[in-house]
Amino acid sequence: MVNKETRILVVDDDQEFADSLAEHMSGLGHSVKVAYDGHDGLDKFRPGAFHVVLTDLQMPGMDGIELLHEIKGLDKRCVVVLITGFGTVESAVKAIKQGAYDFITKPVKLDEVDVVVNRALEKRHLVKQLDFFRGLTLAVLISVPLWLILGIILASKIF
């Protein structure tokens, strides 16, 4: 699922960590932008601009949960992954219940991040396909009765 079209936003108040993670993701072929706090991340975020957001949970000003809510309000398809050094089972469950795709604890293992990002991209792709097929199904359901009605009208005029 890795290609130049994959766009990731990394948001973390630890600039060294954010830059390191962004460099790693760029090295895998992703297009990556970095923000150093929640407000900066929200300023850089635009609907459709990013496929995945990797954000720290605890940041000054706007924390990861607030950022998650804002992003989901702007683009429900964007996949948000929370990263924290203060991870507990309760905070992970809470984050996922509120819409996070996954929850990664620090110190981060880069191969774990790779797996989560790839799964997130696969999920996003599947949701996009599902939306397409839902639309196609709706179009078929609507068009069949219209064609039947048109056929009946044309048949009644011919005979």
BAFI-470924 format. One line per field, with one value per atom (N, C-alpha, C): residue number from 0; atom name; x, z, y negated. Coordinates in nm, 4 decimals, decimal comma. Example, Ala and Ser with C-alpha at 12.3 -4.5 7.8 and 13.67 -1.06 7.14 Angstrom:
BEGIN
nr c(0  0  0  1  1  1)
atom c(N  CA  C  N  CA  C)
X c(1,3190  1,2300  1,3200  1,2850  1,3670  1,2900)
Z c(0,7800  0,7800  0,7800  0,7080  0,7140  0,7870)
Y c(0,5690  0,4500  0,3300  0,2250  0,1060  -0,0030)
***
This chain:
BEGIN
nr c(0  0  0  1  1  1  2  2  2  3  3  3  4  4  4  5  5  5  6  6  6  7  7  7  8  8  8  9  9  9  10  10  10  11  11  11  12  12  12  13  13  13  14  14  14  15  15  15  16  16  16  17  17  17  18  18  18  19  19  19  20  20  20  21  21  21  22  22  22  23  23  23  24  24  24  25  25  25  26  26  26  27  27  27  28  28  28  29  29  29  30  30  30  31  31  31  32  32  32  33  33  33  34  34  34  35  35  35  36  36  36  37  37  37  38  38  38  39  39  39  40  40  40  41  41  41  42  42  42  43  43  43  44  44  44  45  45  45  46  46  46  47  47  47  48  48  48  49  49  49  50  50  50  51  51  51  52  52  52  53  53  53  54  54  54  55  55  55  56  56  56  57  57  57  58  58  58  59  59  59  60  60  60  61  61  61  62  62  62  63  63  63  64  64  64  65  65  65  66  66  66  67  67  67  68  68  68  69  69  69  70  70  70  71  71  71  72  72  72  73  73  73  74  74  74  75  75  75  76  76  76  77  77  77  78  78  78  79  79  79  80  80  80  81  81  81  82  82  82  83  83  83  84  84  84  85  85  85  86  86  86  87  87  87  88  88  88  89  89  89  90  90  90  91  91  91  92  92  92  93  93  93  94  94  94  95  95  95  96  96  96  97  97  97  98  98  98  99  99  99  100  100  100  101  101  101  102  102  102  103  103  103  104  104  104  105  105  105  106  106  106  107  107  107  108  108  108  109  109  109  110  110  110  111  111  111  112  112  112  113  113  113  114  114  114  115  115  115  116  116  116  117  117  117  118  118  118  119  119  119  120  120  120  121  121  121  122  122  122  123  123  123  124  124  124  125  125  125  126  126  126  127  127  127  128  128  128  129  129  129  130  130  130  131  131  131  132  132  132  133  133  133  134  134  134  135  135  135  136  136  136  137  137  137  138  138  138  139  139  139  140  140  140  141  141  141  142  142  142  143  143  143  144  144  144  145  145  145  146  146  146  147  147  147  148  148  148  149  149  149  150  150  150  151  151  151  152  152  152  153  153  153  154  154  154  155  155  155  156  156  156  157  157  157  158  158  158)
atom c(N  CA  C  N  CA  C  N  CA  C  N  CA  C  N  CA  C  N  CA  C  N  CA  C  N  CA  C  N  CA  C  N  CA  C  N  CA  C  N  CA  C  N  CA  C  N  CA  C  N  CA  C  N  CA  C  N  CA  C  N  CA  C  N  CA  C  N  CA  C  N  CA  C  N  CA  C  N  CA  C  N  CA  C  N  CA  C  N  CA  C  N  CA  C  N  CA  C  N  CA  C  N  CA  C  N  CA  C  N  CA  C  N  CA  C  N  CA  C  N  CA  C  N  CA  C  N  CA  C  N  CA  C  N  CA  C  N  CA  C  N  CA  C  N  CA  C  N  CA  C  N  CA  C  N  CA  C  N  CA  C  N  CA  C  N  CA  C  N  CA  C  N  CA  C  N  CA  C  N  CA  C  N  CA  C  N  CA  C  N  CA  C  N  CA  C  N  CA  C  N  CA  C  N  CA  C  N  CA  C  N  CA  C  N  CA  C  N  CA  C  N  CA  C  N  CA  C  N  CA  C  N  CA  C  N  CA  C  N  CA  C  N  CA  C  N  CA  C  N  CA  C  N  CA  C  N  CA  C  N  CA  C  N  CA  C  N  CA  C  N  CA  C  N  CA  C  N  CA  C  N  CA  C  N  CA  C  N  CA  C  N  CA  C  N  CA  C  N  CA  C  N  CA  C  N  CA  C  N  CA  C  N  CA  C  N  CA  C  N  CA  C  N  CA  C  N  CA  C  N  CA  C  N  CA  C  N  CA  C  N  CA  C  N  CA  C  N  CA  C  N  CA  C  N  CA  C  N  CA  C  N  CA  C  N  CA  C  N  CA  C  N  CA  C  N  CA  C  N  CA  C  N  CA  C  N  CA  C  N  CA  C  N  CA  C  N  CA  C  N  CA  C  N  CA  C  N  CA  C  N  CA  C  N  CA  C  N  CA  C  N  CA  C  N  CA  C  N  CA  C  N  CA  C  N  CA  C  N  CA  C  N  CA  C  N  CA  C  N  CA  C  N  CA  C  N  CA  C  N  CA  C  N  CA  C  N  CA  C  N  CA  C  N  CA  C  N  CA  C  N  CA  C  N  CA  C  N  CA  C  N  CA  C  N  CA  C  N  CA  C  N  CA  C  N  CA  C  N  CA  C  N  CA  C  N  CA  C  N  CA  C  N  CA  C  N  CA  C  N  CA  C  N  CA  C  N  CA  C  N  CA  C  N  CA  C  N  CA  C  N  CA  C  N  CA  C)
X c(0,0811  0,0000  0,0856  0,2167  0,3052  0,3231  0,2983  0,3280  0,3386  0,3792  0,3974  0,2663  0,1562  0,0257  -0,0164  0,0496  0,0145  0,0654  -0,0278  0,0073  -0,0164  0,0877  0,0827  0,1171  0,0431  0,0724  0,1186  0,2376  0,2922  0,2787  0,2129  0,1920  0,2463  0,3499  0,4083  0,4840  0,4679  0,5382  0,6866  0,7287  0,8701  0,9242  0,9873  1,0287  1,1267  1,2161  1,3131  1,2425  1,1477  1,0725  0,9905  0,9201  0,8361  0,9190  1,0331  1,1193  1,1749  1,2106  1,2638  1,1583  1,0372  0,9279  0,8944  0,8916  0,8625  0,9711  1,0948  1,2055  1,1921  1,1573  1,1380  1,0248  0,9110  0,7968  0,8299  0,9028  0,9456  1,0368  1,1237  1,2140  1,1405  1,0196  0,9376  0,8567  0,8685  0,8009  0,6751  0,6421  0,5235  0,5562  0,4560  0,4668  0,4274  0,5180  0,4964  0,5105  0,4188  0,4261  0,4338  0,4953  0,5133  0,4529  0,3896  0,3398  0,3866  0,4162  0,4744  0,3779  0,2513  0,1473  0,0124  -0,0898  -0,2215  -0,2796  -0,2601  -0,3140  -0,2451  -0,1125  -0,0367  -0,0819  -0,1043  -0,1521  -0,2882  -0,3770  -0,5099  -0,5022  -0,4116  -0,3927  -0,3446  -0,2594  -0,2056  -0,3037  -0,3981  -0,4920  -0,6009  -0,6264  -0,7384  -0,8068  -0,9394  -1,0090  -0,9506  -0,9169  -0,8611  -0,7113  -0,6507  -0,5081  -0,4193  -0,4675  -0,3879  -0,4698  -0,4010  -0,4645  -0,4543  -0,3391  -0,3127  -0,2545  -0,2992  -0,2402  -0,1844  -0,0553  0,0101  0,0294  -0,0398  -0,0341  -0,0063  0,0672  0,0928  -0,0376  -0,0536  -0,1746  -0,1671  -0,0538  -0,0407  0,0471  -0,0180  0,0509  -0,0092  0,0694  0,0134  -0,0839  -0,1801  -0,2791  -0,3901  -0,3683  -0,4669  -0,4057  -0,4682  -0,4117  -0,4564  -0,4076  -0,4364  -0,5826  -0,6539  -0,7975  -0,8758  -0,8436  -0,9103  -0,8808  -0,7541  -0,7154  -0,7897  -0,8006  -0,8753  -1,0186  -1,0873  -1,2256  -1,2353  -1,1424  -1,1430  -1,1210  -1,0234  -0,9919  -1,1090  -1,1663  -1,2802  -1,3997  -1,4126  -1,5194  -1,4984  -1,3734  -1,3413  -1,3363  -1,2866  -1,2664  -1,2794  -1,3968  -1,4210  -1,3386  -1,2892  -1,2082  -1,0637  -1,0167  -0,8778  -0,8589  -0,7495  -0,7199  -0,6245  -0,6632  -0,5832  -0,5277  -0,3955  -0,3266  -0,2660  -0,2967  -0,2432  -0,1165  -0,0192  0,1081  0,1293  0,1702  0,1916  0,2962  0,3606  0,4553  0,3873  0,2591  0,1849  0,0675  0,0930  -0,0135  -0,0607  -0,1899  -0,2538  -0,3612  -0,4064  -0,5134  -0,6374  -0,6661  -0,7850  -0,7773  -0,6601  -0,6482  -0,6546  -0,6025  -0,6102  -0,7547  -0,8280  -0,9684  -1,0484  -1,0238  -1,0941  -1,0672  -0,9403  -0,9032  -0,9712  -0,9718  -1,0320  -1,1835  -1,2451  -1,3899  -1,4248  -1,3308  -1,3567  -1,3157  -1,2730  -1,2485  -1,1062  -1,0119  -0,8746  -0,8676  -0,7832  -0,7678  -0,6846  -0,5794  -0,4925  -0,4212  -0,3462  -0,2822  -0,1433  -0,0388  0,0983  0,1656  0,2369  0,3065  0,4533  0,5052  0,6480  0,7218  0,8429  0,9227  0,8672  0,8621  0,8021  0,9004  0,8486  0,9243  0,8808  0,9750  0,9404  0,8720  0,9100  0,8420  0,6956  0,6673  0,5282  0,4498  0,5118  0,4467  0,4203  0,5176  0,5005  0,3793  0,3665  0,2542  0,1220  0,1167  -0,0067  -0,0433  0,0539  0,0267  -0,0208  0,0438  0,0009  -0,1400  -0,1707  -0,3073  -0,4070  -0,3684  -0,4565  -0,4840  -0,3823  -0,4007  -0,4887  -0,4725  -0,5585  -0,7033  -0,7238  -0,8591  -0,9201  -0,8432  -0,8915  -0,9304  -0,8479  -0,8746  -1,0028  -1,0195  -1,1397  -1,2654  -1,2556  -1,3708  -1,4064  -1,3038  -1,3275  -1,3968  -1,3516  -1,4156  -1,5598  -1,5799  -1,7145  -1,8075  -1,7605  -1,8412  -1,8777  -1,7808  -1,8051  -1,9149  -1,9028  -2,0020  -2,1383  -2,1406  -2,2696  -2,3363  -2,2568  -2,3091  -2,3549  -2,2773  -2,3138  -2,4429  -2,4559  -2,5774  -2,6981  -2,6813  -2,7912  -2,8295  -2,7297  -2,7577  -2,8345  -2,7962  -2,8670  -3,0102  -3,0249  -3,1590  -3,2510  -3,1953  -3,2759  -3,3011  -3,2000  -3,2134  -3,3039  -3,3044  -3,3883  -3,5366  -3,5901  -3,7324  -3,7574  -3,6625  -3,6817  -3,6864  -3,5994  -3,6009  -3,7289  -3,7759  -3,9016  -4,0178  -4,0236  -4,1299  -4,1214  -3,9995  -3,9797  -4,0223  -3,9872  -4,0271  -4,1775  -4,2438  -4,3908  -4,4541  -4,4017  -4,4552  -4,4365  -4,3151  -4,2879  -4,3706  -4,3870  -4,4656  -4,6121  -4,6624  -4,8033  -4,8280  -4,7287  -4,7443  -4,7315  -4,6548  -4,6357  -4,7602  -4,8195  -4,9352  -5,0582)
Z c(0,0000  0,0000  0,0000  0,0043  0,0095  -0,1300  -0,1421  -0,2656  -0,2365  -0,3368  -0,3183  -0,2906  -0,3226  -0,2976  -0,1517  -0,0744  0,0658  0,1426  0,2055  0,2763  0,4257  0,5022  0,6472  0,7168  0,8230  0,9088  1,0431  1,0850  1,2151  1,3069  1,4221  1,5174  1,6530  1,7006  1,8314  1,8819  2,0104  2,0668  2,0898  2,0843  2,0909  1,9479  1,9153  1,7785  1,7259  1,8108  1,7684  1,7299  1,8119  1,7823  1,6548  1,6431  1,5255  1,3978  1,4007  1,2826  1,2490  1,3521  1,3317  1,2702  1,3227  1,2700  1,1268  1,1015  0,9667  0,8684  0,9112  0,8254  0,7926  0,8933  0,8711  0,7722  0,7907  0,7017  0,5596  0,5481  0,4162  0,3489  0,4288  0,3760  0,3208  0,3675  0,3172  0,1935  0,1533  0,0323  0,0542  0,1791  0,2081  0,1942  0,1633  0,1654  0,3067  0,3781  0,5203  0,5511  0,6327  0,6892  0,8406  0,9058  1,0509  1,1145  1,2291  1,3123  1,4544  1,5295  1,6624  1,7773  1,7458  1,8490  1,7812  1,8618  1,8081  1,7219  1,7641  1,6873  1,5516  1,5497  1,4249  1,3347  1,3945  1,3180  1,2560  1,3333  1,2826  1,1729  1,1876  1,0839  0,9529  0,9623  0,8418  0,7814  0,8618  0,8153  0,7302  0,6179  0,5313  0,4907  0,4783  0,4370  0,3068  0,3077  0,1902  0,1720  0,2524  0,2361  0,2917  0,3934  0,4563  0,4675  0,4499  0,4668  0,6115  0,6746  0,8109  0,8919  1,0174  1,1122  1,2283  1,2551  1,3706  1,4712  1,5843  1,6792  1,8213  1,8920  2,0332  2,1092  2,2171  2,2986  2,3875  2,4562  2,5508  2,4926  2,4624  2,4103  2,4778  2,4941  2,5515  2,4539  2,5075  2,4239  2,3809  2,2735  2,2201  2,2256  2,3016  2,3123  2,1940  2,1898  2,0789  2,0639  2,1760  2,1700  2,1083  2,1494  2,0896  1,9407  1,9047  1,7637  1,6868  1,7457  1,6856  1,6535  1,7503  1,7300  1,6180  1,6176  1,5146  1,3757  1,3655  1,2364  1,1865  1,2752  1,2353  1,1957  1,2572  1,2189  1,0793  1,0382  0,9061  0,7977  0,8343  0,7355  0,8042  0,7968  0,8675  0,8113  0,6892  0,6294  0,6766  0,7279  0,7727  0,8913  0,8876  0,9932  1,0924  1,2200  1,3242  1,4175  1,4359  1,5261  1,6381  1,7617  1,8773  1,9270  1,9636  2,0164  2,1509  2,2516  2,3824  2,4642  2,5496  2,6443  2,7751  2,7867  2,9102  2,8853  2,8096  2,7680  2,8765  2,8865  2,9732  2,8902  2,9358  2,8655  2,8606  2,9709  2,9769  2,8752  2,8653  2,7709  2,6265  2,6010  2,4661  2,4292  2,5193  2,4944  2,4735  2,5560  2,5439  2,4076  2,3649  2,2371  2,1204  2,1238  2,0145  2,0138  2,1309  2,1381  2,0804  2,0900  2,0408  1,8950  1,8298  1,6862  1,6401  1,7320  1,6904  1,6264  1,5257  1,4608  1,5468  1,6080  1,6906  1,7912  1,8778  1,9913  2,0064  1,9937  2,0030  2,1227  2,2020  2,3188  2,2871  2,3517  2,3422  2,4489  2,4302  2,3101  2,1914  2,0796  1,9588  1,8880  1,8459  1,7597  1,6172  1,5333  1,3990  1,3160  1,3362  1,2607  1,3034  1,4304  1,4780  1,4126  1,4014  1,3352  1,1890  1,1229  0,9825  0,9655  1,0540  1,0464  1,0673  1,1669  1,1957  1,0789  1,0229  0,9106  0,7893  0,7606  0,6463  0,6656  0,7875  0,8162  0,8039  0,8505  0,8424  0,6971  0,6135  0,4717  0,4038  0,4427  0,3893  0,4313  0,5580  0,6065  0,5276  0,5086  0,4344  0,2919  0,2294  0,0936  0,0895  0,1870  0,1925  0,2155  0,3016  0,3264  0,1991  0,1268  0,0007  -0,0999  -0,1100  -0,1990  -0,1562  -0,0265  0,0254  -0,0089  0,0069  -0,0284  -0,1775  -0,2614  -0,4052  -0,4353  -0,3757  -0,4028  -0,3438  -0,2323  -0,1792  -0,2779  -0,3316  -0,4307  -0,5568  -0,6005  -0,7187  -0,6955  -0,5792  -0,5447  -0,5430  -0,4836  -0,4802  -0,6214  -0,7062  -0,8443  -0,9180  -0,8974  -0,9626  -0,9102  -0,7781  -0,7189  -0,7697  -0,7926  -0,8417  -0,9912  -1,0668  -1,2131  -1,2634  -1,1976  -1,2434  -1,2449  -1,1358  -1,1425  -1,2482  -1,2685  -1,3700  -1,5086  -1,5375  -1,6670  -1,6856  -1,5777  -1,5874  -1,6199  -1,5515  -1,5755  -1,7179  -1,7616  -1,8980  -1,9999  -1,9731  -2,0626  -2,0703  -1,9566  -1,9534  -2,0312  -2,0137  -2,0855  -2,2347  -2,2742  -2,4177  -2,4758  -2,4010  -2,4484  -2,4651  -2,3733  -2,3819  -2,5012  -2,5438  -2,6587  -2,7909  -2,7885  -2,9104  -2,9397  -2,8377  -2,8566  -2,8377)
Y c(0,1207  0,0000  -0,1273  -0,1143  -0,2305  -0,2878  -0,4168  -0,4873  -0,6357  -0,7107  -0,8556  -0,9278  -0,8622  -0,9226  -0,9124  -0,8263  -0,8101  -0,9318  -1,0026  -1,1255  -1,1074  -1,1364  -1,1174  -1,2489  -1,2783  -1,3931  -1,3398  -1,3823  -1,3447  -1,4654  -1,4460  -1,5555  -1,5123  -1,5813  -1,5490  -1,6709  -1,7016  -1,8173  -1,7885  -1,6641  -1,6282  -1,6365  -1,7508  -1,7768  -1,6726  -1,6277  -1,5275  -1,3969  -1,3548  -1,2333  -1,2503  -1,3636  -1,3884  -1,3871  -1,4542  -1,4588  -1,3207  -1,2452  -1,1103  -1,0189  -1,0243  -0,9420  -0,9830  -1,1127  -1,1627  -1,1175  -1,1221  -1,0789  -0,9293  -0,8508  -0,7076  -0,6821  -0,7490  -0,7307  -0,7777  -0,8869  -0,9353  -0,8335  -0,7730  -0,6710  -0,5501  -0,5268  -0,4163  -0,4547  -0,5816  -0,6261  -0,7074  -0,7354  -0,8152  -0,9643  -1,0428  -1,1885  -1,2325  -1,3004  -1,3287  -1,4776  -1,5266  -1,6616  -1,6473  -1,7469  -1,7423  -1,8666  -1,8463  -1,9566  -1,9287  -2,0349  -2,0184  -2,0422  -2,0624  -2,0666  -2,0465  -2,0249  -1,9951  -2,1059  -2,2308  -2,3432  -2,3539  -2,3369  -2,3393  -2,2241  -2,1073  -1,9925  -2,0188  -2,0788  -2,1104  -2,2163  -2,3133  -2,4149  -2,3528  -2,2511  -2,1861  -2,0864  -2,0411  -1,9392  -2,0014  -1,9390  -1,9750  -1,8456  -1,8431  -1,7201  -1,6656  -1,5382  -1,4739  -1,4925  -1,5788  -1,6072  -1,4966  -1,4241  -1,3191  -1,1911  -1,0796  -0,9493  -0,9031  -0,9327  -0,8869  -1,0031  -1,0133  -1,1079  -1,0262  -1,0459  -0,9850  -1,0968  -1,0901  -1,2008  -1,1543  -1,2372  -1,2134  -1,2341  -1,1605  -1,1743  -1,2971  -1,3135  -1,4246  -1,5340  -1,6474  -1,7659  -1,8872  -1,9917  -2,1143  -2,1802  -2,2500  -2,3185  -2,2262  -2,1575  -2,0626  -1,9231  -1,8343  -1,6988  -1,6127  -1,4896  -1,3998  -1,3643  -1,3516  -1,3194  -1,4357  -1,5576  -1,6746  -1,6825  -1,6590  -1,6613  -1,5519  -1,4356  -1,3244  -1,3678  -1,4297  -1,4738  -1,5778  -1,6719  -1,7768  -1,7173  -1,6273  -1,5661  -1,4826  -1,4010  -1,3174  -1,4031  -1,5212  -1,6133  -1,6705  -1,6829  -1,7371  -1,6292  -1,5116  -1,4049  -1,2697  -1,2108  -1,0849  -0,9692  -0,9807  -0,8742  -0,8748  -0,9865  -0,9935  -0,8983  -0,8248  -0,7287  -0,7952  -0,7965  -0,8606  -0,7539  -0,7581  -0,6660  -0,7493  -0,7132  -0,7846  -0,7166  -0,8006  -0,7525  -0,8196  -0,7414  -0,8029  -0,7291  -0,8032  -0,7460  -0,7111  -0,7437  -0,7215  -0,6273  -0,5218  -0,4327  -0,3379  -0,3275  -0,2291  -0,1611  -0,0486  0,0212  -0,0667  -0,1350  -0,2205  -0,3341  -0,3988  -0,5102  -0,4606  -0,3406  -0,2835  -0,2533  -0,1926  -0,1602  -0,2886  -0,3878  -0,5157  -0,5796  -0,5794  -0,6402  -0,5689  -0,4381  -0,3619  -0,3800  -0,3851  -0,4108  -0,5469  -0,6418  -0,7766  -0,7959  -0,6866  -0,6954  -0,6743  -0,6544  -0,6279  -0,4902  -0,4769  -0,3472  -0,2526  -0,3063  -0,2234  -0,3124  -0,2481  -0,3143  -0,2517  -0,3321  -0,2822  -0,3475  -0,2665  -0,3215  -0,3479  -0,4512  -0,4834  -0,4038  -0,3648  -0,3900  -0,3122  -0,3808  -0,3268  -0,2342  -0,1207  -0,0303  -0,0625  -0,1042  -0,1495  -0,0416  0,0843  0,1896  0,2028  0,1733  0,1732  0,0607  -0,0567  -0,1700  -0,1362  -0,0708  -0,0325  0,0587  0,1559  0,2501  0,1768  0,0900  0,0161  -0,0747  -0,1446  -0,2346  -0,1544  -0,0436  0,0381  0,0928  0,1378  0,1853  0,0705  -0,0468  -0,1639  -0,1999  -0,1920  -0,2226  -0,1178  0,0083  0,1139  0,0907  0,0523  0,0252  -0,0904  -0,1943  -0,3106  -0,2711  -0,1889  -0,1424  -0,0590  0,0292  0,1131  0,0298  -0,0709  -0,1593  -0,2351  -0,2790  -0,3504  -0,2585  -0,1325  -0,0367  -0,0087  0,0067  0,0315  -0,0836  -0,2073  -0,3237  -0,3225  -0,2838  -0,2762  -0,1744  -0,0557  0,0489  0,0155  -0,0559  -0,1020  -0,1968  -0,2891  -0,3831  -0,3132  -0,2146  -0,1381  -0,0603  0,0002  0,0742  -0,0189  -0,1352  -0,2322  -0,2757  -0,2977  -0,3389  -0,2308  -0,1050  0,0059  0,0156  0,0039  0,0136  -0,0967  -0,2144  -0,3259  -0,3129  -0,2707  -0,2676  -0,1555  -0,0407  0,0706  0,0317  -0,0229  -0,0640  -0,1714  -0,2624  -0,3659  -0,3049  -0,2082  -0,1416  -0,0616  0,0009  0,0752  -0,0180  -0,1302  -0,2288  -0,2823  -0,3137  -0,3640  -0,2582  -0,1333  -0,0238  -0,0095  -0,0199  -0,0092  -0,1232  -0,2430  -0,3600  -0,3434  -0,3031  -0,2861  -0,1722  -0,0656  0,0502  0,0102  -0,0709  -0,1102  -0,2021  -0,2779  -0,3682  -0,2922  -0,1832  -0,1056  -0,0228  0,0344  0,1241  0,0422)
***
